[in-house]
Amino acid sequence: MPKVLGGSLAAHRDEVRARVFAALRELLYERGFDAVTLSGVAAAAGVGRTSIYNHFPDRQALLVAFVEHEADRYVADLERALAGAATPTERLAVFARLQLHRLAEFHLPPGQGLAGALDPEAYRRIAAHADPIGDRLARIVREGIEAGEMAAEDPAVLVAMIGAALSARQIVDVPAEELADSVEAAVRIVLGMVRASNLG
């Protein structure tokens, strides 16, 4: 009988998933999704092959579960961070900063490669987790326009431009000691890009 980690089945499940997700995160960074196997993840996580197959029948199921877990964690972190920001401009700065730090730590293959590696249903499930994040950015932009803090342009265009800027890996693919300065420079540029002209 496999060893139960954490003293209960629920705790065991959570412990196995935490180990597996941590291992997968590293393997995605080092090798990319194409080179990931369930047996390789199990070995890196220090769990048995039978155990990982009990949780994830194949590597697509593993990746979907991983992205769902990471997205839920990210949205919770984002809402907590935004709660302390008083104005739309401050909320956009918080959003941009968190997005870029998340980009620095979260390594998945580029979208096209990921779409090709997954079946359509799995990819749709992963893509759906971007919706709450995009919706939150759209709300910040609308509030910024209404408050006169952001340019009175089509909100969809502003959201698209901000999203494109915050997905540029060149900003975060820098030596660790330069990351904070690079992120803050990008945040300043994004804020300047959408600032209402009457604010100077």
CNS distance restraints for C-alpha pairs under 8 A (distance, minus, plus):
assign (resid   2 and name CA) (resid  51 and name CA) 7.64 0.50 0.50
assign (resid   4 and name CA) (resid   8 and name CA) 6.77 0.50 0.50
assign (resid   4 and name CA) (resid   9 and name CA) 6.76 0.50 0.50
assign (resid   4 and name CA) (resid  12 and name CA) 5.56 0.50 0.50
assign (resid   5 and name CA) (resid   9 and name CA) 7.89 0.50 0.50
assign (resid   5 and name CA) (resid  11 and name CA) 6.82 0.50 0.50
assign (resid   5 and name CA) (resid  12 and name CA) 4.45 0.50 0.50
assign (resid   5 and name CA) (resid  13 and name CA) 7.97 0.50 0.50
assign (resid   5 and name CA) (resid  15 and name CA) 6.62 0.50 0.50
assign (resid   5 and name CA) (resid  16 and name CA) 7.67 0.50 0.50
assign (resid   6 and name CA) (resid  11 and name CA) 5.07 0.50 0.50
assign (resid   6 and name CA) (resid  12 and name CA) 5.23 0.50 0.50
assign (resid   6 and name CA) (resid  15 and name CA) 6.98 0.50 0.50
assign (resid   7 and name CA) (resid  11 and name CA) 6.59 0.50 0.50
assign (resid   7 and name CA) (resid  12 and name CA) 6.89 0.50 0.50
assign (resid   8 and name CA) (resid  12 and name CA) 5.88 0.50 0.50
assign (resid   9 and name CA) (resid  13 and name CA) 6.08 0.50 0.50
assign (resid  10 and name CA) (resid  14 and name CA) 6.31 0.50 0.50
assign (resid  11 and name CA) (resid  15 and name CA) 6.03 0.50 0.50
assign (resid  12 and name CA) (resid  16 and name CA) 6.06 0.50 0.50
assign (resid  13 and name CA) (resid  17 and name CA) 6.14 0.50 0.50
assign (resid  14 and name CA) (resid  18 and name CA) 6.04 0.50 0.50
assign (resid  15 and name CA) (resid  19 and name CA) 6.18 0.50 0.50
assign (resid  16 and name CA) (resid  20 and name CA) 6.02 0.50 0.50
assign (resid  16 and name CA) (resid  47 and name CA) 7.12 0.50 0.50
assign (resid  16 and name CA) (resid  52 and name CA) 7.78 0.50 0.50
assign (resid  17 and name CA) (resid  21 and name CA) 5.91 0.50 0.50
assign (resid  17 and name CA) (resid  55 and name CA) 7.98 0.50 0.50
assign (resid  18 and name CA) (resid  22 and name CA) 6.13 0.50 0.50
assign (resid  19 and name CA) (resid  23 and name CA) 6.19 0.50 0.50
assign (resid  19 and name CA) (resid  45 and name CA) 5.20 0.50 0.50
assign (resid  19 and name CA) (resid  46 and name CA) 7.64 0.50 0.50
assign (resid  19 and name CA) (resid  47 and name CA) 7.99 0.50 0.50
assign (resid  20 and name CA) (resid  24 and name CA) 6.04 0.50 0.50
assign (resid  20 and name CA) (resid  41 and name CA) 6.50 0.50 0.50
assign (resid  20 and name CA) (resid  42 and name CA) 6.75 0.50 0.50
assign (resid  20 and name CA) (resid  44 and name CA) 7.94 0.50 0.50
assign (resid  20 and name CA) (resid  45 and name CA) 5.24 0.50 0.50
assign (resid  20 and name CA) (resid  47 and name CA) 7.94 0.50 0.50
assign (resid  20 and name CA) (resid  52 and name CA) 7.86 0.50 0.50
assign (resid  21 and name CA) (resid  25 and name CA) 6.04 0.50 0.50
assign (resid  21 and name CA) (resid  66 and name CA) 6.07 0.50 0.50
assign (resid  22 and name CA) (resid  26 and name CA) 6.57 0.50 0.50
assign (resid  22 and name CA) (resid  45 and name CA) 7.40 0.50 0.50
assign (resid  23 and name CA) (resid  27 and name CA) 6.24 0.50 0.50
assign (resid  23 and name CA) (resid  41 and name CA) 6.05 0.50 0.50
assign (resid  23 and name CA) (resid  44 and name CA) 5.67 0.50 0.50
assign (resid  23 and name CA) (resid  45 and name CA) 5.24 0.50 0.50
assign (resid  24 and name CA) (resid  28 and name CA) 5.96 0.50 0.50
assign (resid  24 and name CA) (resid  36 and name CA) 7.92 0.50 0.50
assign (resid  24 and name CA) (resid  41 and name CA) 6.05 0.50 0.50
assign (resid  25 and name CA) (resid  29 and name CA) 6.43 0.50 0.50
assign (resid  25 and name CA) (resid 106 and name CA) 7.32 0.50 0.50
assign (resid  25 and name CA) (resid 107 and name CA) 7.15 0.50 0.50
assign (resid  26 and name CA) (resid  30 and name CA) 6.16 0.50 0.50
assign (resid  27 and name CA) (resid  31 and name CA) 5.62 0.50 0.50
assign (resid  27 and name CA) (resid  32 and name CA) 6.75 0.50 0.50
assign (resid  27 and name CA) (resid  33 and name CA) 7.87 0.50 0.50
assign (resid  27 and name CA) (resid  36 and name CA) 6.85 0.50 0.50
assign (resid  27 and name CA) (resid  41 and name CA) 7.61 0.50 0.50
assign (resid  28 and name CA) (resid  32 and name CA) 4.35 0.50 0.50
assign (resid  28 and name CA) (resid  33 and name CA) 5.59 0.50 0.50
assign (resid  28 and name CA) (resid  36 and name CA) 7.27 0.50 0.50
assign (resid  28 and name CA) (resid 107 and name CA) 6.17 0.50 0.50
assign (resid  28 and name CA) (resid 108 and name CA) 6.13 0.50 0.50
assign (resid  28 and name CA) (resid 109 and name CA) 7.69 0.50 0.50
assign (resid  29 and name CA) (resid 106 and name CA) 7.98 0.50 0.50
assign (resid  29 and name CA) (resid 107 and name CA) 5.27 0.50 0.50
assign (resid  29 and name CA) (resid 108 and name CA) 7.15 0.50 0.50
assign (resid  31 and name CA) (resid  35 and name CA) 5.87 0.50 0.50
assign (resid  31 and name CA) (resid  36 and name CA) 7.29 0.50 0.50
assign (resid  32 and name CA) (resid  36 and name CA) 6.92 0.50 0.50
assign (resid  32 and name CA) (resid 108 and name CA) 6.93 0.50 0.50
assign (resid  32 and name CA) (resid 109 and name CA) 6.04 0.50 0.50
assign (resid  33 and name CA) (resid 108 and name CA) 7.28 0.50 0.50
assign (resid  33 and name CA) (resid 109 and name CA) 6.58 0.50 0.50
assign (resid  33 and name CA) (resid 114 and name CA) 7.81 0.50 0.50
assign (resid  33 and name CA) (resid 117 and name CA) 7.98 0.50 0.50
assign (resid  34 and name CA) (resid 117 and name CA) 7.26 0.50 0.50
assign (resid  36 and name CA) (resid  40 and name CA) 6.74 0.50 0.50
assign (resid  36 and name CA) (resid  41 and name CA) 7.11 0.50 0.50
assign (resid  36 and name CA) (resid  59 and name CA) 7.58 0.50 0.50
assign (resid  37 and name CA) (resid  41 and name CA) 6.23 0.50 0.50
assign (resid  37 and name CA) (resid  59 and name CA) 6.53 0.50 0.50
assign (resid  38 and name CA) (resid  42 and name CA) 6.05 0.50 0.50
assign (resid  38 and name CA) (resid  49 and name CA) 7.55 0.50 0.50
assign (resid  38 and name CA) (resid  52 and name CA) 7.21 0.50 0.50
assign (resid  38 and name CA) (resid  53 and name CA) 7.66 0.50 0.50
assign (resid  38 and name CA) (resid  58 and name CA) 6.97 0.50 0.50
assign (resid  38 and name CA) (resid  59 and name CA) 5.99 0.50 0.50
assign (resid  39 and name CA) (resid  43 and name CA) 6.18 0.50 0.50
assign (resid  39 and name CA) (resid  49 and name CA) 5.89 0.50 0.50
assign (resid  40 and name CA) (resid  44 and name CA) 6.20 0.50 0.50
assign (resid  41 and name CA) (resid  45 and name CA) 5.97 0.50 0.50
assign (resid  42 and name CA) (resid  46 and name CA) 5.99 0.50 0.50
assign (resid  42 and name CA) (resid  47 and name CA) 5.17 0.50 0.50
assign (resid  42 and name CA) (resid  48 and name CA) 6.06 0.50 0.50
assign (resid  42 and name CA) (resid  49 and name CA) 5.73 0.50 0.50
assign (resid  42 and name CA) (resid  52 and name CA) 6.26 0.50 0.50
assign (resid  43 and name CA) (resid  47 and name CA) 6.38 0.50 0.50
assign (resid  43 and name CA) (resid  48 and name CA) 7.33 0.50 0.50
assign (resid  43 and name CA) (resid  49 and name CA) 7.73 0.50 0.50
assign (resid  47 and name CA) (resid  51 and name CA) 6.59 0.50 0.50
assign (resid  47 and name CA) (resid  52 and name CA) 7.03 0.50 0.50
assign (resid  48 and name CA) (resid  52 and name CA) 6.50 0.50 0.50
assign (resid  49 and name CA) (resid  53 and name CA) 6.28 0.50 0.50
assign (resid  50 and name CA) (resid  54 and name CA) 6.20 0.50 0.50
assign (resid  51 and name CA) (resid  55 and name CA) 6.68 0.50 0.50
assign (resid  52 and name CA) (resid  56 and name CA) 5.93 0.50 0.50
assign (resid  52 and name CA) (resid  57 and name CA) 7.97 0.50 0.50
assign (resid  53 and name CA) (resid  57 and name CA) 5.10 0.50 0.50
assign (resid  53 and name CA) (resid  58 and name CA) 7.25 0.50 0.50
assign (resid  56 and name CA) (resid  61 and name CA) 5.71 0.50 0.50
assign (resid  56 and name CA) (resid  62 and name CA) 5.40 0.50 0.50
assign (resid  57 and name CA) (resid  61 and name CA) 6.49 0.50 0.50
assign (resid  57 and name CA) (resid  62 and name CA) 7.73 0.50 0.50
assign (resid  58 and name CA) (resid  62 and name CA) 6.43 0.50 0.50
assign (resid  59 and name CA) (resid  63 and name CA) 6.13 0.50 0.50
assign (resid  60 and name CA) (resid  64 and name CA) 6.16 0.50 0.50
assign (resid  60 and name CA) (resid 118 and name CA) 6.47 0.50 0.50
assign (resid  60 and name CA) (resid 122 and name CA) 6.94 0.50 0.50
assign (resid  61 and name CA) (resid  65 and name CA) 6.13 0.50 0.50
assign (resid  61 and name CA) (resid 122 and name CA) 7.64 0.50 0.50
assign (resid  62 and name CA) (resid  66 and name CA) 6.05 0.50 0.50
assign (resid  63 and name CA) (resid  67 and name CA) 6.11 0.50 0.50
assign (resid  64 and name CA) (resid  68 and name CA) 6.11 0.50 0.50
assign (resid  64 and name CA) (resid 122 and name CA) 6.52 0.50 0.50
assign (resid  64 and name CA) (resid 125 and name CA) 7.04 0.50 0.50
assign (resid  64 and name CA) (resid 126 and name CA) 5.99 0.50 0.50
assign (resid  65 and name CA) (resid  69 and name CA) 6.10 0.50 0.50
assign (resid  66 and name CA) (resid  70 and name CA) 6.11 0.50 0.50
assign (resid  67 and name CA) (resid  71 and name CA) 5.86 0.50 0.50
assign (resid  67 and name CA) (resid 126 and name CA) 6.43 0.50 0.50
assign (resid  67 and name CA) (resid 129 and name CA) 7.96 0.50 0.50
assign (resid  68 and name CA) (resid  72 and name CA) 6.11 0.50 0.50
assign (resid  68 and name CA) (resid 126 and name CA) 7.01 0.50 0.50
assign (resid  68 and name CA) (resid 129 and name CA) 6.88 0.50 0.50
assign (resid  69 and name CA) (resid  73 and name CA) 6.26 0.50 0.50
assign (resid  70 and name CA) (resid  74 and name CA) 6.03 0.50 0.50
assign (resid  71 and name CA) (resid  75 and name CA) 6.08 0.50 0.50
assign (resid  71 and name CA) (resid 129 and name CA) 6.26 0.50 0.50
assign (resid  71 and name CA) (resid 130 and name CA) 7.85 0.50 0.50
assign (resid  72 and name CA) (resid  76 and name CA) 6.26 0.50 0.50
assign (resid  73 and name CA) (resid  77 and name CA) 6.21 0.50 0.50
assign (resid  74 and name CA) (resid  78 and name CA) 6.01 0.50 0.50
assign (resid  75 and name CA) (resid  79 and name CA) 6.14 0.50 0.50
assign (resid  75 and name CA) (resid 132 and name CA) 7.64 0.50 0.50
assign (resid  75 and name CA) (resid 133 and name CA) 6.93 0.50 0.50
assign (resid  76 and name CA) (resid  80 and name CA) 6.31 0.50 0.50
assign (resid  77 and name CA) (resid  81 and name CA) 6.19 0.50 0.50
assign (resid  78 and name CA) (resid  82 and name CA) 6.05 0.50 0.50
assign (resid  78 and name CA) (resid  95 and name CA) 7.05 0.50 0.50
assign (resid  78 and name CA) (resid  98 and name CA) 7.19 0.50 0.50
assign (resid  79 and name CA) (resid  83 and name CA) 6.12 0.50 0.50
assign (resid  80 and name CA) (resid  84 and name CA) 7.32 0.50 0.50
assign (resid  81 and name CA) (resid  85 and name CA) 7.39 0.50 0.50
assign (resid  81 and name CA) (resid  94 and name CA) 6.82 0.50 0.50
assign (resid  82 and name CA) (resid  91 and name CA) 5.70 0.50 0.50
assign (resid  82 and name CA) (resid  94 and name CA) 6.47 0.50 0.50
assign (resid  82 and name CA) (resid  95 and name CA) 7.32 0.50 0.50
assign (resid  85 and name CA) (resid  90 and name CA) 5.46 0.50 0.50
assign (resid  85 and name CA) (resid  91 and name CA) 5.32 0.50 0.50
assign (resid  85 and name CA) (resid  94 and name CA) 7.52 0.50 0.50
assign (resid  86 and name CA) (resid  90 and name CA) 6.48 0.50 0.50
assign (resid  86 and name CA) (resid  91 and name CA) 7.24 0.50 0.50
assign (resid  87 and name CA) (resid  91 and name CA) 6.16 0.50 0.50
assign (resid  87 and name CA) (resid 144 and name CA) 7.94 0.50 0.50
assign (resid  88 and name CA) (resid  92 and name CA) 6.07 0.50 0.50
assign (resid  88 and name CA) (resid 140 and name CA) 5.66 0.50 0.50
assign (resid  88 and name CA) (resid 141 and name CA) 7.24 0.50 0.50
assign (resid  88 and name CA) (resid 143 and name CA) 6.05 0.50 0.50
assign (resid  88 and name CA) (resid 144 and name CA) 4.95 0.50 0.50
assign (resid  88 and name CA) (resid 147 and name CA) 7.82 0.50 0.50
assign (resid  88 and name CA) (resid 149 and name CA) 7.42 0.50 0.50
assign (resid  89 and name CA) (resid  93 and name CA) 6.27 0.50 0.50
assign (resid  89 and name CA) (resid 144 and name CA) 6.59 0.50 0.50
assign (resid  89 and name CA) (resid 149 and name CA) 6.80 0.50 0.50
assign (resid  89 and name CA) (resid 150 and name CA) 7.80 0.50 0.50
assign (resid  89 and name CA) (resid 191 and name CA) 7.22 0.50 0.50
assign (resid  90 and name CA) (resid  94 and name CA) 6.23 0.50 0.50
assign (resid  91 and name CA) (resid  95 and name CA) 6.02 0.50 0.50
assign (resid  91 and name CA) (resid 140 and name CA) 6.78 0.50 0.50
assign (resid  92 and name CA) (resid  96 and name CA) 5.96 0.50 0.50
assign (resid  92 and name CA) (resid 137 and name CA) 7.52 0.50 0.50
assign (resid  92 and name CA) (resid 140 and name CA) 6.48 0.50 0.50
assign (resid  92 and name CA) (resid 141 and name CA) 7.76 0.50 0.50
assign (resid  92 and name CA) (resid 191 and name CA) 7.46 0.50 0.50
assign (resid  93 and name CA) (resid  97 and name CA) 6.02 0.50 0.50
assign (resid  93 and name CA) (resid 187 and name CA) 6.06 0.50 0.50
assign (resid  93 and name CA) (resid 188 and name CA) 7.96 0.50 0.50
assign (resid  93 and name CA) (resid 191 and name CA) 7.02 0.50 0.50
assign (resid  94 and name CA) (resid  98 and name CA) 6.10 0.50 0.50
assign (resid  95 and name CA) (resid  99 and name CA) 6.02 0.50 0.50
assign (resid  95 and name CA) (resid 137 and name CA) 7.49 0.50 0.50
assign (resid  96 and name CA) (resid 100 and name CA) 6.18 0.50 0.50
assign (resid  96 and name CA) (resid 166 and name CA) 6.67 0.50 0.50
assign (resid  96 and name CA) (resid 187 and name CA) 6.00 0.50 0.50
assign (resid  96 and name CA) (resid 190 and name CA) 7.87 0.50 0.50
assign (resid  97 and name CA) (resid 101 and name CA) 6.26 0.50 0.50
assign (resid  97 and name CA) (resid 183 and name CA) 6.53 0.50 0.50
assign (resid  97 and name CA) (resid 184 and name CA) 7.25 0.50 0.50
assign (resid  97 and name CA) (resid 187 and name CA) 6.35 0.50 0.50
assign (resid  98 and name CA) (resid 102 and name CA) 5.96 0.50 0.50
assign (resid  99 and name CA) (resid 103 and name CA) 6.08 0.50 0.50
assign (resid  99 and name CA) (resid 166 and name CA) 6.71 0.50 0.50
assign (resid 100 and name CA) (resid 104 and name CA) 6.22 0.50 0.50
assign (resid 100 and name CA) (resid 166 and name CA) 6.18 0.50 0.50
assign (resid 100 and name CA) (resid 167 and name CA) 7.56 0.50 0.50
assign (resid 100 and name CA) (resid 171 and name CA) 7.87 0.50 0.50
assign (resid 100 and name CA) (resid 172 and name CA) 6.94 0.50 0.50
assign (resid 100 and name CA) (resid 183 and name CA) 6.50 0.50 0.50
assign (resid 101 and name CA) (resid 105 and name CA) 6.52 0.50 0.50
assign (resid 101 and name CA) (resid 172 and name CA) 7.63 0.50 0.50
assign (resid 101 and name CA) (resid 183 and name CA) 7.53 0.50 0.50
assign (resid 102 and name CA) (resid 106 and name CA) 5.84 0.50 0.50
assign (resid 103 and name CA) (resid 107 and name CA) 7.18 0.50 0.50
assign (resid 103 and name CA) (resid 167 and name CA) 7.30 0.50 0.50
assign (resid 103 and name CA) (resid 169 and name CA) 7.32 0.50 0.50
assign (resid 103 and name CA) (resid 172 and name CA) 7.18 0.50 0.50
assign (resid 104 and name CA) (resid 169 and name CA) 7.72 0.50 0.50
assign (resid 104 and name CA) (resid 172 and name CA) 5.32 0.50 0.50
assign (resid 104 and name CA) (resid 173 and name CA) 7.06 0.50 0.50
assign (resid 108 and name CA) (resid 114 and name CA) 7.89 0.50 0.50
assign (resid 109 and name CA) (resid 113 and name CA) 6.12 0.50 0.50
assign (resid 109 and name CA) (resid 114 and name CA) 5.80 0.50 0.50
assign (resid 110 and name CA) (resid 114 and name CA) 6.17 0.50 0.50
assign (resid 111 and name CA) (resid 115 and name CA) 6.03 0.50 0.50
assign (resid 112 and name CA) (resid 116 and name CA) 6.30 0.50 0.50
assign (resid 113 and name CA) (resid 117 and name CA) 6.26 0.50 0.50
assign (resid 114 and name CA) (resid 118 and name CA) 6.32 0.50 0.50
assign (resid 114 and name CA) (resid 123 and name CA) 7.72 0.50 0.50
assign (resid 115 and name CA) (resid 119 and name CA) 7.53 0.50 0.50
assign (resid 115 and name CA) (resid 120 and name CA) 7.52 0.50 0.50
assign (resid 115 and name CA) (resid 123 and name CA) 6.05 0.50 0.50
assign (resid 118 and name CA) (resid 122 and name CA) 6.01 0.50 0.50
assign (resid 118 and name CA) (resid 123 and name CA) 5.81 0.50 0.50
assign (resid 119 and name CA) (resid 123 and name CA) 6.25 0.50 0.50
assign (resid 120 and name CA) (resid 124 and name CA) 6.08 0.50 0.50
assign (resid 121 and name CA) (resid 125 and name CA) 6.28 0.50 0.50
assign (resid 122 and name CA) (resid 126 and name CA) 6.39 0.50 0.50
assign (resid 123 and name CA) (resid 127 and name CA) 6.01 0.50 0.50
assign (resid 124 and name CA) (resid 128 and name CA) 6.00 0.50 0.50
assign (resid 125 and name CA) (resid 129 and name CA) 7.07 0.50 0.50
assign (resid 126 and name CA) (resid 130 and name CA) 7.73 0.50 0.50
assign (resid 127 and name CA) (resid 131 and name CA) 7.60 0.50 0.50
assign (resid 129 and name CA) (resid 133 and name CA) 7.63 0.50 0.50
assign (resid 130 and name CA) (resid 134 and name CA) 6.14 0.50 0.50
assign (resid 131 and name CA) (resid 135 and name CA) 5.94 0.50 0.50
assign (resid 132 and name CA) (resid 136 and name CA) 6.14 0.50 0.50
assign (resid 133 and name CA) (resid 137 and name CA) 6.40 0.50 0.50
assign (resid 134 and name CA) (resid 138 and name CA) 6.17 0.50 0.50
assign (resid 134 and name CA) (resid 159 and name CA) 7.99 0.50 0.50
assign (resid 135 and name CA) (resid 139 and name CA) 6.22 0.50 0.50
assign (resid 136 and name CA) (resid 140 and name CA) 6.35 0.50 0.50
assign (resid 137 and name CA) (resid 141 and name CA) 6.27 0.50 0.50
assign (resid 137 and name CA) (resid 159 and name CA) 6.80 0.50 0.50
assign (resid 138 and name CA) (resid 142 and name CA) 6.16 0.50 0.50
assign (resid 138 and name CA) (resid 155 and name CA) 6.99 0.50 0.50
assign (resid 138 and name CA) (resid 156 and name CA) 7.40 0.50 0.50
assign (resid 138 and name CA) (resid 159 and name CA) 6.04 0.50 0.50
assign (resid 139 and name CA) (resid 143 and name CA) 6.12 0.50 0.50
assign (resid 140 and name CA) (resid 144 and name CA) 6.07 0.50 0.50
assign (resid 141 and name CA) (resid 145 and name CA) 6.22 0.50 0.50
assign (resid 141 and name CA) (resid 150 and name CA) 7.26 0.50 0.50
assign (resid 141 and name CA) (resid 155 and name CA) 6.39 0.50 0.50
assign (resid 141 and name CA) (resid 158 and name CA) 7.43 0.50 0.50
assign (resid 141 and name CA) (resid 159 and name CA) 7.06 0.50 0.50
assign (resid 142 and name CA) (resid 146 and name CA) 6.18 0.50 0.50
assign (resid 142 and name CA) (resid 155 and name CA) 6.35 0.50 0.50
assign (resid 143 and name CA) (resid 147 and name CA) 6.04 0.50 0.50
assign (resid 144 and name CA) (resid 148 and name CA) 6.18 0.50 0.50
assign (resid 144 and name CA) (resid 149 and name CA) 5.06 0.50 0.50
assign (resid 144 and name CA) (resid 150 and name CA) 5.02 0.50 0.50
assign (resid 145 and name CA) (resid 149 and name CA) 5.95 0.50 0.50
assign (resid 145 and name CA) (resid 150 and name CA) 4.76 0.50 0.50
assign (resid 145 and name CA) (resid 151 and name CA) 6.15 0.50 0.50
assign (resid 145 and name CA) (resid 152 and name CA) 5.60 0.50 0.50
assign (resid 145 and name CA) (resid 153 and name CA) 7.98 0.50 0.50
assign (resid 148 and name CA) (resid 152 and name CA) 7.67 0.50 0.50
assign (resid 148 and name CA) (resid 196 and name CA) 6.59 0.50 0.50
assign (resid 149 and name CA) (resid 195 and name CA) 6.10 0.50 0.50
assign (resid 149 and name CA) (resid 196 and name CA) 5.44 0.50 0.50
assign (resid 149 and name CA) (resid 199 and name CA) 7.31 0.50 0.50
assign (resid 150 and name CA) (resid 194 and name CA) 5.34 0.50 0.50
assign (resid 150 and name CA) (resid 195 and name CA) 4.46 0.50 0.50
assign (resid 150 and name CA) (resid 196 and name CA) 4.30 0.50 0.50
assign (resid 151 and name CA) (resid 194 and name CA) 5.57 0.50 0.50
assign (resid 151 and name CA) (resid 195 and name CA) 5.55 0.50 0.50
assign (resid 151 and name CA) (resid 196 and name CA) 4.02 0.50 0.50
assign (resid 151 and name CA) (resid 197 and name CA) 6.66 0.50 0.50
assign (resid 152 and name CA) (resid 196 and name CA) 7.05 0.50 0.50
assign (resid 153 and name CA) (resid 157 and name CA) 7.44 0.50 0.50
assign (resid 153 and name CA) (resid 158 and name CA) 7.13 0.50 0.50
assign (resid 154 and name CA) (resid 158 and name CA) 6.55 0.50 0.50
assign (resid 155 and name CA) (resid 159 and name CA) 6.05 0.50 0.50
assign (resid 156 and name CA) (resid 160 and name CA) 6.11 0.50 0.50
assign (resid 157 and name CA) (resid 161 and name CA) 6.18 0.50 0.50
assign (resid 158 and name CA) (resid 162 and name CA) 6.09 0.50 0.50
assign (resid 158 and name CA) (resid 194 and name CA) 7.07 0.50 0.50
assign (resid 159 and name CA) (resid 163 and name CA) 5.96 0.50 0.50
assign (resid 160 and name CA) (resid 164 and name CA) 6.11 0.50 0.50
assign (resid 161 and name CA) (resid 165 and name CA) 6.22 0.50 0.50
assign (resid 162 and name CA) (resid 166 and name CA) 6.14 0.50 0.50
assign (resid 162 and name CA) (resid 190 and name CA) 6.64 0.50 0.50
assign (resid 163 and name CA) (resid 167 and name CA) 6.22 0.50 0.50
assign (resid 164 and name CA) (resid 168 and name CA) 6.75 0.50 0.50
assign (resid 165 and name CA) (resid 190 and name CA) 7.41 0.50 0.50
assign (resid 168 and name CA) (resid 172 and name CA) 7.84 0.50 0.50
assign (resid 169 and name CA) (resid 173 and name CA) 5.81 0.50 0.50
assign (resid 170 and name CA) (resid 174 and name CA) 7.33 0.50 0.50
assign (resid 171 and name CA) (resid 179 and name CA) 7.91 0.50 0.50
assign (resid 171 and name CA) (resid 182 and name CA) 6.04 0.50 0.50
assign (resid 171 and name CA) (resid 183 and name CA) 6.68 0.50 0.50
assign (resid 171 and name CA) (resid 186 and name CA) 7.26 0.50 0.50
assign (resid 172 and name CA) (resid 179 and name CA) 6.04 0.50 0.50
assign (resid 172 and name CA) (resid 182 and name CA) 6.97 0.50 0.50
assign (resid 172 and name CA) (resid 183 and name CA) 7.05 0.50 0.50
assign (resid 173 and name CA) (resid 179 and name CA) 7.95 0.50 0.50
assign (resid 174 and name CA) (resid 178 and name CA) 6.23 0.50 0.50
assign (resid 174 and name CA) (resid 179 and name CA) 6.07 0.50 0.50
assign (resid 175 and name CA) (resid 179 and name CA) 6.48 0.50 0.50
assign (resid 178 and name CA) (resid 182 and name CA) 6.17 0.50 0.50
assign (resid 179 and name CA) (resid 183 and name CA) 6.08 0.50 0.50
assign (resid 180 and name CA) (resid 184 and name CA) 6.20 0.50 0.50
assign (resid 181 and name CA) (resid 185 and name CA) 6.11 0.50 0.50
assign (resid 182 and name CA) (resid 186 and name CA) 6.27 0.50 0.50
assign (resid 183 and name CA) (resid 187 and name CA) 6.19 0.50 0.50
assign (resid 184 and name CA) (resid 188 and name CA) 6.23 0.50 0.50
assign (resid 185 and name CA) (resid 189 and name CA) 6.29 0.50 0.50
assign (resid 186 and name CA) (resid 190 and name CA) 6.16 0.50 0.50
assign (resid 187 and name CA) (resid 191 and name CA) 6.20 0.50 0.50
assign (resid 188 and name CA) (resid 192 and name CA) 6.12 0.50 0.50
assign (resid 189 and name CA) (resid 193 and name CA) 6.00 0.50 0.50
assign (resid 190 and name CA) (resid 194 and name CA) 6.57 0.50 0.50
assign (resid 191 and name CA) (resid 195 and name CA) 5.94 0.50 0.50
assign (resid 195 and name CA) (resid 199 and name CA) 7.04 0.50 0.50
assign (resid 195 and name CA) (resid 200 and name CA) 7.95 0.50 0.50
assign (resid 196 and name CA) (resid 200 and name CA) 7.45 0.50 0.50
